[in-house]
Amino acid sequence: MRRLPVYLLLDTSGSMSGEPIEAVKNGVQVMISLLRQNPQAIETAFLSVITFDSVAQQIIPLTDLASFQMVDIRATGTTALGEALKLVSTKIDTEVAKTTTEQKGDWKPLVFIMTDGIPTDDWQSGVAEFKKRKTSFTVACAAGSGADTSILKQITNDVVSLDNADSASIAKFFQWVTASIGVSSTKVEDGGKEISGINELPPPPAELNIVV
């Protein structure tokens, strides 16, 4: 079976404490329960969660939706986005099955990044490493006014921003991520084709601004 790997890179730095981090936790839970009701997603989508604060860590390896259990996350520390990009690059290498002469590998991964601040580590080397990996698409979300969309633009062309990092806005972002995973899983299951960018995804809600 060819899996559709989905990597969520979530900012858990100190500035996310309080309402934003609770909204992220709720957003992931709602997303999982909705995707479990989607027959294509439950067949193909595998999710991993990487958090980054003063360090980056993979708190959930690539896991099928039925077995996925979110772990508690807390907001503390700085914003090691570069380290998170290096970590997801390594995980794409080790967790995503490559196509060989004998078998088709997994589909190209989908990567969703959410941050509310400016990276505090060597993010350029992380971007350089990440760019060597092939993804179906990567979407970076700047949550609130503290994030720098010009930095995110160097990771991916597909950048969206939320005016506020409040629970309503973050919930809308996760609803859109859910819809995007659903559409991607339908496309690979039914048509055997991958989505190649944000223009093939469901239109984002009004709260989500596409950064051009």
Secondary structure, DSSP 8 states (H G I E B T S, - for coil): ---EEEEEEEE-SGGGTTHHHHHHHHHHHHHHHHHHT-HHHHHHEEEEEEEESSSEEEEEEEEETTT---------S---HHHHHHHHHHHHHHHS----SSS------EEEEEESS---S-HHHHHHHHHTS--SEEEEEEESTTS-HHHHHHH-S-EEEES--SHHHHHHHHHHHHHHHHHHHHIIIIIS----SGGGS----TTEEEE-
